[in-house]
Amino acid sequence: QVQLVESGGGLVQAGGSLRLSCAASRSNFRFNAMGWYRQAPGKQRELVATIAKGGSTYYADSVKGRFTISTNNAKNMAYLQMNNLKPEDTAAYYCAAALGGSSVFSSWGQGTQVTVSS
């Protein structure tokens, strides 16, 4: 297991940008994939984006073209660049890691709140 800590959330107007960061507590941990999920009040947690260790990415249709997931392996960091934010993007955002050879996201952060005002 590895501890993940998110940061970078906040309040932004529609059309604005935020960059979320996810810091891993352990250096040189080997991840199979990193992901960002979000959960809005009263809704189920949904997958936003993933990046595999080989660099391939996946985005939910709702964020495609606006969000970009990336990692900096040397710094044990993952990022989610969010542009052209919409009020419907308002949610708690969670970082997750699938470790070793697993495809299951087993390590989770505590979340960071993103609020987009109209």
KELOGU-238183 format. One record per atom (N, C-alpha, C): residue number from 1; residue in three letters; atom name; y, z, x. Coordinates in Angstrom, 3 decimals. Example, Ala and Ser with C-alpha at 12.3 -4.5 7.8 and 13.67 -1.06 7.14 Angstrom:
KELOGU-238183
+-----+-----+----+----------+----------+----------+
:   i :  aa : at :       yy :       zz :       xx :
+-----+-----+----+----------+----------+----------+
:   1 : ALA :  N :   -5.690 :    7.800 :   13.190 :
:   1 : ALA : CA :   -4.500 :    7.800 :   12.300 :
:   1 : ALA :  C :   -3.300 :    7.800 :   13.200 :
:   2 : SER :  N :   -2.250 :    7.080 :   12.850 :
:   2 : SER : CA :   -1.060 :    7.140 :   13.670 :
:   2 : SER :  C :    0.030 :    7.870 :   12.900 :
+-----+-----+----+----------+----------+----------+
//
This chain:
KELOGU-238183
+-----+-----+----+----------+----------+----------+
:   i :  aa : at :       yy :       zz :       xx :
+-----+-----+----+----------+----------+----------+
:   1 : GLN :  N :   -1.189 :    0.000 :    0.828 :
:   1 : GLN : CA :    0.000 :    0.000 :    0.000 :
:   1 : GLN :  C :    1.249 :    0.000 :    0.870 :
:   2 : VAL :  N :    2.308 :   -0.484 :    0.300 :
:   2 : VAL : CA :    3.587 :   -0.482 :    0.985 :
:   2 : VAL :  C :    4.653 :   -0.134 :   -0.048 :
:   3 : GLN :  N :    5.626 :    0.653 :    0.363 :
:   3 : GLN : CA :    6.717 :    0.993 :   -0.540 :
:   3 : GLN :  C :    7.768 :   -0.105 :   -0.504 :
:   4 : LEU :  N :    8.265 :   -0.448 :   -1.677 :
:   4 : LEU : CA :    9.286 :   -1.481 :   -1.810 :
:   4 : LEU :  C :   10.526 :   -0.876 :   -2.458 :
:   5 : VAL :  N :   11.676 :   -1.216 :   -1.926 :
:   5 : VAL : CA :   12.933 :   -0.695 :   -2.465 :
:   5 : VAL :  C :   13.872 :   -1.855 :   -2.733 :
:   6 : GLU :  N :   14.282 :   -1.988 :   -3.991 :
:   6 : GLU : CA :   15.198 :   -3.053 :   -4.369 :
:   6 : GLU :  C :   16.645 :   -2.581 :   -4.278 :
:   7 : SER :  N :   17.535 :   -3.525 :   -4.062 :
:   7 : SER : CA :   18.964 :   -3.260 :   -4.078 :
:   7 : SER :  C :   19.692 :   -4.543 :   -4.449 :
:   8 : GLY :  N :   20.983 :   -4.399 :   -4.758 :
:   8 : GLY : CA :   21.798 :   -5.573 :   -5.016 :
:   8 : GLY :  C :   22.119 :   -5.828 :   -6.475 :
:   9 : GLY :  N :   21.551 :   -5.015 :   -7.370 :
:   9 : GLY : CA :   21.857 :   -5.189 :   -8.773 :
:   9 : GLY :  C :   23.272 :   -4.746 :   -9.092 :
:  10 : GLY :  N :   23.712 :   -5.032 :  -10.317 :
:  10 : GLY : CA :   25.046 :   -4.626 :  -10.710 :
:  10 : GLY :  C :   25.490 :   -5.339 :  -11.965 :
:  11 : LEU :  N :   26.771 :   -5.225 :  -12.230 :
:  11 : LEU : CA :   27.388 :   -5.857 :  -13.393 :
:  11 : LEU :  C :   28.148 :   -7.096 :  -12.938 :
:  12 : VAL :  N :   27.899 :   -8.209 :  -13.610 :
:  12 : VAL : CA :   28.548 :   -9.463 :  -13.246 :
:  12 : VAL :  C :   28.852 :  -10.238 :  -14.514 :
:  13 : GLN :  N :   29.890 :  -11.036 :  -14.462 :
:  13 : GLN : CA :   30.221 :  -11.873 :  -15.610 :
:  13 : GLN :  C :   29.323 :  -13.104 :  -15.646 :
:  14 : ALA :  N :   29.153 :  -13.638 :  -16.822 :
:  14 : ALA : CA :   28.376 :  -14.866 :  -16.974 :
:  14 : ALA :  C :   28.942 :  -15.948 :  -16.060 :
:  15 : GLY :  N :   28.033 :  -16.674 :  -15.410 :
:  15 : GLY : CA :   28.441 :  -17.682 :  -14.453 :
:  15 : GLY :  C :   28.514 :  -17.178 :  -13.029 :
:  16 : GLY :  N :   28.443 :  -15.871 :  -12.864 :
:  16 : GLY : CA :   28.524 :  -15.273 :  -11.537 :
:  16 : GLY :  C :   27.185 :  -15.268 :  -10.819 :
:  17 : SER :  N :   27.194 :  -14.658 :   -9.632 :
:  17 : SER : CA :   26.007 :  -14.640 :   -8.773 :
:  17 : SER :  C :   25.730 :  -13.225 :   -8.277 :
:  18 : LEU :  N :   24.483 :  -12.955 :   -8.023 :
:  18 : LEU : CA :   24.036 :  -11.730 :   -7.370 :
:  18 : LEU :  C :   22.889 :  -12.079 :   -6.441 :
:  19 : ARG :  N :   22.743 :  -11.279 :   -5.395 :
:  19 : ARG : CA :   21.603 :  -11.430 :   -4.501 :
:  19 : ARG :  C :   20.852 :  -10.109 :   -4.449 :
:  20 : LEU :  N :   19.633 :  -10.134 :   -4.941 :
:  20 : LEU : CA :   18.784 :   -8.949 :   -4.896 :
:  20 : LEU :  C :   18.002 :   -8.932 :   -3.588 :
:  21 : SER :  N :   17.840 :   -7.742 :   -3.041 :
:  21 : SER : CA :   17.060 :   -7.569 :   -1.818 :
:  21 : SER :  C :   15.911 :   -6.613 :   -2.073 :
:  22 : CYS :  N :   14.834 :   -6.811 :   -1.348 :
:  22 : CYS : CA :   13.654 :   -5.955 :   -1.455 :
:  22 : CYS :  C :   13.220 :   -5.618 :   -0.039 :
:  23 : ALA :  N :   13.270 :   -4.330 :    0.286 :
:  23 : ALA : CA :   12.913 :   -3.878 :    1.624 :
:  23 : ALA :  C :   11.554 :   -3.213 :    1.603 :
:  24 : ALA :  N :   10.696 :   -3.599 :    2.529 :
:  24 : ALA : CA :    9.367 :   -2.998 :    2.647 :
:  24 : ALA :  C :    9.417 :   -1.853 :    3.651 :
:  25 : SER :  N :    8.704 :   -0.784 :    3.332 :
:  25 : SER : CA :    8.769 :    0.419 :    4.168 :
:  25 : SER :  C :    7.970 :    0.300 :    5.450 :
:  26 : ARG :  N :    7.042 :   -0.627 :    5.465 :
:  26 : ARG : CA :    6.143 :   -0.732 :    6.600 :
:  26 : ARG :  C :    6.434 :   -2.007 :    7.366 :
:  27 : SER :  N :    6.553 :   -1.910 :    8.663 :
:  27 : SER : CA :    6.821 :   -3.095 :    9.461 :
:  27 : SER :  C :    5.542 :   -3.896 :    9.624 :
:  28 : ASN :  N :    5.720 :   -5.192 :    9.730 :
:  28 : ASN : CA :    4.615 :   -6.114 :    9.997 :
:  28 : ASN :  C :    3.504 :   -6.042 :    8.946 :
:  29 : PHE :  N :    3.879 :   -5.729 :    7.710 :
:  29 : PHE : CA :    2.838 :   -5.767 :    6.699 :
:  29 : PHE :  C :    2.557 :   -7.210 :    6.337 :
:  30 : ARG :  N :    1.332 :   -7.455 :    6.008 :
:  30 : ARG : CA :    0.883 :   -8.814 :    5.701 :
:  30 : ARG :  C :    0.837 :   -8.977 :    4.187 :
:  31 : PHE :  N :    1.680 :   -9.846 :    3.691 :
:  31 : PHE : CA :    1.639 :  -10.083 :    2.262 :
:  31 : PHE :  C :    1.038 :  -11.453 :    1.980 :
:  32 : ASN :  N :    0.326 :  -11.543 :    0.879 :
:  32 : ASN : CA :   -0.202 :  -12.825 :    0.425 :
:  32 : ASN :  C :    0.836 :  -13.528 :   -0.442 :
:  33 : ALA :  N :    1.605 :  -12.719 :   -1.152 :
:  33 : ALA : CA :    2.684 :  -13.249 :   -1.984 :
:  33 : ALA :  C :    3.672 :  -12.135 :   -2.291 :
:  34 : MET :  N :    4.920 :  -12.520 :   -2.496 :
:  34 : MET : CA :    5.944 :  -11.609 :   -2.985 :
:  34 : MET :  C :    6.448 :  -12.153 :   -4.312 :
:  35 : GLY :  N :    6.846 :  -11.254 :   -5.170 :
:  35 : GLY : CA :    7.312 :  -11.702 :   -6.475 :
:  35 : GLY :  C :    8.455 :  -10.863 :   -6.993 :
:  36 : TRP :  N :    9.182 :  -11.446 :   -7.910 :
:  36 : TRP : CA :   10.216 :  -10.722 :   -8.661 :
:  36 : TRP :  C :    9.877 :  -10.828 :  -10.147 :
:  37 : TYR :  N :    9.893 :   -9.682 :  -10.784 :
:  37 : TYR : CA :    9.688 :   -9.585 :  -12.224 :
:  37 : TYR :  C :   10.949 :   -8.981 :  -12.838 :
:  38 : ARG :  N :   11.072 :   -9.108 :  -14.135 :
:  38 : ARG : CA :   12.178 :   -8.441 :  -14.833 :
:  38 : ARG :  C :   11.715 :   -7.947 :  -16.195 :
:  39 : GLN :  N :   12.405 :   -6.921 :  -16.655 :
:  39 : GLN : CA :   12.091 :   -6.361 :  -17.969 :
:  39 : GLN :  C :   13.387 :   -5.984 :  -18.667 :
:  40 : ALA :  N :   13.608 :   -6.623 :  -19.793 :
:  40 : ALA : CA :   14.775 :   -6.318 :  -20.620 :
:  40 : ALA :  C :   14.381 :   -5.248 :  -21.634 :
:  41 : PRO :  N :   15.336 :   -4.489 :  -22.136 :
:  41 : PRO : CA :   15.027 :   -3.447 :  -23.120 :
:  41 : PRO :  C :   14.287 :   -4.010 :  -24.330 :
:  42 : GLY :  N :   13.181 :   -3.372 :  -24.669 :
:  42 : GLY : CA :   12.415 :   -3.789 :  -25.830 :
:  42 : GLY :  C :   11.533 :   -5.003 :  -25.611 :
:  43 : LYS :  N :   11.498 :   -5.484 :  -24.378 :
:  43 : LYS : CA :   10.693 :   -6.672 :  -24.090 :
:  43 : LYS :  C :    9.662 :   -6.370 :  -23.019 :
:  44 : GLN :  N :    8.654 :   -7.229 :  -22.938 :
:  44 : GLN : CA :    7.636 :   -7.077 :  -21.909 :
:  44 : GLN :  C :    8.165 :   -7.534 :  -20.547 :
:  45 : ARG :  N :    7.560 :   -6.981 :  -19.521 :
:  45 : ARG : CA :    7.918 :   -7.420 :  -18.171 :
:  45 : ARG :  C :    7.483 :   -8.871 :  -18.012 :
:  46 : GLU :  N :    8.357 :   -9.679 :  -17.417 :
:  46 : GLU : CA :    8.044 :  -11.094 :  -17.242 :
:  46 : GLU :  C :    8.223 :  -11.503 :  -15.782 :
:  47 : LEU :  N :    7.422 :  -12.459 :  -15.378 :
:  47 : LEU : CA :    7.492 :  -12.984 :  -14.023 :
:  47 : LEU :  C :    8.700 :  -13.894 :  -13.900 :
:  48 : VAL :  N :    9.469 :  -13.691 :  -12.857 :
:  48 : VAL : CA :   10.658 :  -14.508 :  -12.609 :
:  48 : VAL :  C :   10.377 :  -15.554 :  -11.530 :
:  49 : ALA :  N :    9.849 :  -15.105 :  -10.396 :
:  49 : ALA : CA :    9.621 :  -16.013 :   -9.272 :
:  49 : ALA :  C :    8.619 :  -15.398 :   -8.312 :
:  50 : THR :  N :    7.886 :  -16.262 :   -7.617 :
:  50 : THR : CA :    6.987 :  -15.815 :   -6.562 :
:  50 : THR :  C :    7.125 :  -16.731 :   -5.355 :
:  51 : ILE :  N :    6.745 :  -16.172 :   -4.208 :
:  51 : ILE : CA :    6.674 :  -16.964 :   -2.988 :
:  51 : ILE :  C :    5.410 :  -16.565 :   -2.250 :
:  52 : ALA :  N :    4.618 :  -17.562 :   -1.884 :
:  52 : ALA : CA :    3.373 :  -17.306 :   -1.168 :
:  52 : ALA :  C :    3.649 :  -17.242 :    0.330 :
:  53 : LYS :  N :    2.679 :  -16.711 :    1.085 :
:  53 : LYS : CA :    2.892 :  -16.558 :    2.520 :
:  53 : LYS :  C :    3.090 :  -17.892 :    3.197 :
:  54 : GLY :  N :    2.589 :  -18.951 :    2.588 :
:  54 : GLY : CA :    2.783 :  -20.279 :    3.143 :
:  54 : GLY :  C :    4.125 :  -20.889 :    2.785 :
:  55 : GLY :  N :    4.855 :  -20.213 :    1.891 :
:  55 : GLY : CA :    6.191 :  -20.665 :    1.535 :
:  55 : GLY :  C :    6.307 :  -21.350 :    0.186 :
:  56 : SER :  N :    5.182 :  -21.604 :   -0.465 :
:  56 : SER : CA :    5.274 :  -22.263 :   -1.768 :
:  56 : SER :  C :    5.865 :  -21.294 :   -2.788 :
:  57 : THR :  N :    6.634 :  -21.809 :   -3.692 :
:  57 : THR : CA :    7.351 :  -20.975 :   -4.658 :
:  57 : THR :  C :    7.017 :  -21.371 :   -6.091 :
:  58 : TYR :  N :    7.231 :  -20.419 :   -6.970 :
:  58 : TYR : CA :    7.074 :  -20.631 :   -8.405 :
:  58 : TYR :  C :    8.271 :  -19.992 :   -9.095 :
:  59 : TYR :  N :    8.783 :  -20.643 :  -10.119 :
:  59 : TYR : CA :    9.891 :  -20.094 :  -10.900 :
:  59 : TYR :  C :    9.584 :  -20.217 :  -12.382 :
:  60 : ALA :  N :    9.960 :  -19.208 :  -13.124 :
:  60 : ALA : CA :    9.902 :  -19.314 :  -14.572 :
:  60 : ALA :  C :   10.879 :  -20.397 :  -15.015 :
:  61 : ASP :  N :   10.551 :  -21.068 :  -16.078 :
:  61 : ASP : CA :   11.400 :  -22.158 :  -16.571 :
:  61 : ASP :  C :   12.824 :  -21.677 :  -16.851 :
:  62 : SER :  N :   12.936 :  -20.439 :  -17.286 :
:  62 : SER : CA :   14.239 :  -19.917 :  -17.679 :
:  62 : SER :  C :   15.189 :  -19.736 :  -16.497 :
:  63 : VAL :  N :   14.660 :  -19.689 :  -15.271 :
:  63 : VAL : CA :   15.523 :  -19.470 :  -14.106 :
:  63 : VAL :  C :   15.494 :  -20.635 :  -13.133 :
:  64 : LYS :  N :   14.666 :  -21.619 :  -13.388 :
:  64 : LYS : CA :   14.523 :  -22.750 :  -12.476 :
:  64 : LYS :  C :   15.863 :  -23.441 :  -12.281 :
:  65 : GLY :  N :   16.186 :  -23.708 :  -11.026 :
:  65 : GLY : CA :   17.445 :  -24.355 :  -10.712 :
:  65 : GLY :  C :   18.608 :  -23.398 :  -10.540 :
:  66 : ARG :  N :   18.414 :  -22.122 :  -10.925 :
:  66 : ARG : CA :   19.480 :  -21.121 :  -10.796 :
:  66 : ARG :  C :   19.113 :  -20.018 :   -9.811 :
:  67 : PHE :  N :   17.848 :  -19.666 :   -9.734 :
:  67 : PHE : CA :   17.392 :  -18.574 :   -8.868 :
:  67 : PHE :  C :   16.623 :  -19.157 :   -7.683 :
:  68 : THR :  N :   16.703 :  -18.460 :   -6.556 :
:  68 : THR : CA :   15.959 :  -18.847 :   -5.362 :
:  68 : THR :  C :   15.330 :  -17.605 :   -4.738 :
:  69 : ILE :  N :   14.020 :  -17.659 :   -4.531 :
:  69 : ILE : CA :   13.302 :  -16.568 :   -3.876 :
:  69 : ILE :  C :   13.083 :  -16.926 :   -2.412 :
:  70 : SER :  N :   13.196 :  -15.930 :   -1.547 :
:  70 : SER : CA :   12.977 :  -16.165 :   -0.120 :
:  70 : SER :  C :   12.530 :  -14.878 :    0.538 :
:  71 : THR :  N :   12.030 :  -15.006 :    1.757 :
:  71 : THR : CA :   11.629 :  -13.827 :    2.526 :
:  71 : THR :  C :   12.151 :  -13.960 :    3.956 :
:  72 : ASN :  N :   12.305 :  -12.823 :    4.596 :
:  72 : ASN : CA :   12.593 :  -12.760 :    6.021 :
:  72 : ASN :  C :   11.515 :  -11.862 :    6.609 :
:  73 : ASN :  N :   10.469 :  -12.465 :    7.105 :
:  73 : ASN : CA :    9.324 :  -11.692 :    7.557 :
:  73 : ASN :  C :    9.663 :  -10.781 :    8.743 :
:  74 : ALA :  N :   10.577 :  -11.224 :    9.589 :
:  74 : ALA : CA :   10.951 :  -10.415 :   10.745 :
:  74 : ALA :  C :   11.615 :   -9.107 :   10.317 :
:  75 : LYS :  N :   12.289 :   -9.144 :    9.180 :
:  75 : LYS : CA :   12.991 :   -7.957 :    8.684 :
:  75 : LYS :  C :   12.239 :   -7.278 :    7.545 :
:  76 : ASN :  N :   11.058 :   -7.781 :    7.213 :
:  76 : ASN : CA :   10.278 :   -7.217 :    6.113 :
:  76 : ASN :  C :   11.080 :   -7.176 :    4.822 :
:  77 : MET :  N :   11.756 :   -8.274 :    4.531 :
:  77 : MET : CA :   12.621 :   -8.338 :    3.368 :
:  77 : MET :  C :   12.239 :   -9.509 :    2.477 :
:  78 : ALA :  N :   12.504 :   -9.342 :    1.193 :
:  78 : ALA : CA :   12.422 :  -10.433 :    0.234 :
:  78 : ALA :  C :   13.734 :  -10.453 :   -0.533 :
:  79 : TYR :  N :   14.110 :  -11.631 :   -1.001 :
:  79 : TYR : CA :   15.393 :  -11.791 :   -1.668 :
:  79 : TYR :  C :   15.235 :  -12.611 :   -2.946 :
:  80 : LEU :  N :   16.166 :  -12.406 :   -3.844 :
:  80 : LEU : CA :   16.280 :  -13.250 :   -5.025 :
:  80 : LEU :  C :   17.757 :  -13.581 :   -5.199 :
:  81 : GLN :  N :   18.109 :  -14.809 :   -4.875 :
:  81 : GLN : CA :   19.477 :  -15.276 :   -5.073 :
:  81 : GLN :  C :   19.592 :  -15.787 :   -6.495 :
:  82 : MET :  N :   20.534 :  -15.219 :   -7.246 :
:  82 : MET : CA :   20.686 :  -15.573 :   -8.653 :
:  82 : MET :  C :   22.072 :  -16.146 :   -8.870 :
:  83 : ASN :  N :   22.123 :  -17.398 :   -9.251 :
:  83 : ASN : CA :   23.387 :  -18.085 :   -9.504 :
:  83 : ASN :  C :   23.498 :  -18.455 :  -10.976 :
:  84 : ASN :  N :   24.727 :  -18.720 :  -11.394 :
:  84 : ASN : CA :   24.988 :  -19.118 :  -12.779 :
:  84 : ASN :  C :   24.294 :  -18.172 :  -13.760 :
:  85 : LEU :  N :   24.523 :  -16.904 :  -13.567 :
:  85 : LEU : CA :   23.859 :  -15.895 :  -14.387 :
:  85 : LEU :  C :   24.298 :  -15.981 :  -15.844 :
:  86 : LYS :  N :   23.361 :  -15.663 :  -16.717 :
:  86 : LYS : CA :   23.588 :  -15.708 :  -18.160 :
:  86 : LYS :  C :   23.329 :  -14.316 :  -18.743 :
:  87 : PRO :  N :   23.920 :  -14.019 :  -19.893 :
:  87 : PRO : CA :   23.678 :  -12.708 :  -20.507 :
:  87 : PRO :  C :   22.196 :  -12.431 :  -20.718 :
:  88 : GLU :  N :   21.411 :  -13.460 :  -20.977 :
:  88 : GLU : CA :   19.971 :  -13.267 :  -21.188 :
:  88 : GLU :  C :   19.226 :  -12.922 :  -19.912 :
:  89 : ASP :  N :   19.886 :  -12.980 :  -18.779 :
:  89 : ASP : CA :   19.281 :  -12.535 :  -17.518 :
:  89 : ASP :  C :   19.378 :  -11.020 :  -17.349 :
:  90 : THR :  N :   20.093 :  -10.355 :  -18.242 :
:  90 : THR : CA :   20.227 :   -8.906 :  -18.162 :
:  90 : THR :  C :   18.871 :   -8.230 :  -18.273 :
:  91 : ALA :  N :   18.533 :   -7.433 :  -17.273 :
:  91 : ALA : CA :   17.223 :   -6.769 :  -17.220 :
:  91 : ALA :  C :   17.151 :   -5.895 :  -15.986 :
:  92 : ALA :  N :   16.122 :   -5.078 :  -15.937 :
:  92 : ALA : CA :   15.764 :   -4.408 :  -14.689 :
:  92 : ALA :  C :   14.867 :   -5.365 :  -13.903 :
:  93 : TYR :  N :   15.186 :   -5.555 :  -12.651 :
:  93 : TYR : CA :   14.443 :   -6.485 :  -11.798 :
:  93 : TYR :  C :   13.591 :   -5.698 :  -10.812 :
:  94 : TYR :  N :   12.328 :   -6.112 :  -10.693 :
:  94 : TYR : CA :   11.369 :   -5.424 :   -9.856 :
:  94 : TYR :  C :   10.798 :   -6.358 :   -8.801 :
:  95 : CYS :  N :   10.685 :   -5.842 :   -7.604 :
:  95 : CYS : CA :   10.039 :   -6.547 :   -6.508 :
:  95 : CYS :  C :    8.570 :   -6.130 :   -6.466 :
:  96 : ALA :  N :    7.689 :   -7.062 :   -6.135 :
:  96 : ALA : CA :    6.263 :   -6.765 :   -6.065 :
:  96 : ALA :  C :    5.635 :   -7.518 :   -4.902 :
:  97 : ALA :  N :    4.565 :   -6.933 :   -4.366 :
:  97 : ALA : CA :    3.867 :   -7.546 :   -3.241 :
:  97 : ALA :  C :    2.375 :   -7.608 :   -3.509 :
:  98 : ALA :  N :    1.780 :   -8.740 :   -3.170 :
:  98 : ALA : CA :    0.324 :   -8.884 :   -3.167 :
:  98 : ALA :  C :   -0.093 :   -8.837 :   -1.701 :
:  99 : LEU :  N :   -0.897 :   -7.856 :   -1.352 :
:  99 : LEU : CA :   -1.194 :   -7.583 :    0.054 :
:  99 : LEU :  C :   -2.532 :   -8.162 :    0.488 :
: 100 : GLY :  N :   -2.641 :   -8.375 :    1.795 :
: 100 : GLY : CA :   -3.880 :   -8.875 :    2.368 :
: 100 : GLY :  C :   -4.236 :  -10.221 :    1.777 :
: 101 : GLY :  N :   -5.463 :  -10.377 :    1.357 :
: 101 : GLY : CA :   -5.912 :  -11.631 :    0.768 :
: 101 : GLY :  C :   -5.888 :  -11.634 :   -0.740 :
: 102 : SER :  N :   -5.331 :  -10.575 :   -1.325 :
: 102 : SER : CA :   -5.322 :  -10.453 :   -2.776 :
: 102 : SER :  C :   -4.203 :  -11.256 :   -3.400 :
: 103 : SER :  N :   -4.432 :  -11.712 :   -4.625 :
: 103 : SER : CA :   -3.391 :  -12.384 :   -5.400 :
: 103 : SER :  C :   -2.806 :  -11.451 :   -6.442 :
: 104 : VAL :  N :   -3.252 :  -10.208 :   -6.438 :
: 104 : VAL : CA :   -2.771 :   -9.220 :   -7.405 :
: 104 : VAL :  C :   -1.569 :   -8.481 :   -6.828 :
: 105 : PHE :  N :   -0.496 :   -8.394 :   -7.598 :
: 105 : PHE : CA :    0.673 :   -7.638 :   -7.160 :
: 105 : PHE :  C :    0.369 :   -6.157 :   -7.339 :
: 106 : SER :  N :    0.103 :   -5.481 :   -6.224 :
: 106 : SER : CA :   -0.340 :   -4.099 :   -6.259 :
: 106 : SER :  C :    0.726 :   -3.108 :   -5.824 :
: 107 : SER :  N :    1.746 :   -3.562 :   -5.150 :
: 107 : SER : CA :    2.828 :   -2.677 :   -4.725 :
: 107 : SER :  C :    4.091 :   -3.090 :   -5.463 :
: 108 : TRP :  N :    4.785 :   -2.083 :   -5.997 :
: 108 : TRP : CA :    5.959 :   -2.344 :   -6.833 :
: 108 : TRP :  C :    7.116 :   -1.456 :   -6.400 :
: 109 : GLY :  N :    8.322 :   -1.995 :   -6.553 :
: 109 : GLY : CA :    9.512 :   -1.189 :   -6.352 :
: 109 : GLY :  C :    9.903 :   -0.483 :   -7.637 :
: 110 : GLN :  N :   10.970 :    0.296 :   -7.558 :
: 110 : GLN : CA :   11.434 :    1.067 :   -8.699 :
: 110 : GLN :  C :   12.370 :    0.278 :   -9.609 :
: 111 : GLY :  N :   12.852 :   -0.833 :   -9.118 :
: 111 : GLY : CA :   13.691 :   -1.682 :   -9.944 :
: 111 : GLY :  C :   15.177 :   -1.521 :   -9.669 :
: 112 : THR :  N :   15.919 :   -2.573 :   -9.951 :
: 112 : THR : CA :   17.374 :   -2.550 :   -9.849 :
: 112 : THR :  C :   17.934 :   -3.253 :  -11.085 :
: 113 : GLN :  N :   18.964 :   -2.673 :  -11.672 :
: 113 : GLN : CA :   19.496 :   -3.180 :  -12.935 :
: 113 : GLN :  C :   20.493 :   -4.305 :  -12.704 :
: 114 : VAL :  N :   20.318 :   -5.360 :  -13.471 :
: 114 : VAL : CA :   21.266 :   -6.475 :  -13.489 :
: 114 : VAL :  C :   21.806 :   -6.600 :  -14.905 :
: 115 : THR :  N :   23.118 :   -6.553 :  -15.032 :
: 115 : THR : CA :   23.755 :   -6.687 :  -16.329 :
: 115 : THR :  C :   24.763 :   -7.823 :  -16.267 :
: 116 : VAL :  N :   24.598 :   -8.786 :  -17.150 :
: 116 : VAL : CA :   25.477 :   -9.947 :  -17.182 :
: 116 : VAL :  C :   26.283 :   -9.907 :  -18.476 :
: 117 : SER :  N :   27.589 :   -9.833 :  -18.341 :
: 117 : SER : CA :   28.465 :   -9.769 :  -19.515 :
: 117 : SER :  C :   28.932 :  -11.175 :  -19.895 :
: 118 : SER :  N :   29.125 :  -11.352 :  -21.177 :
: 118 : SER : CA :   29.544 :  -12.679 :  -21.662 :
: 118 : SER :  C :   31.057 :  -12.818 :  -21.675 :
+-----+-----+----+----------+----------+----------+
//
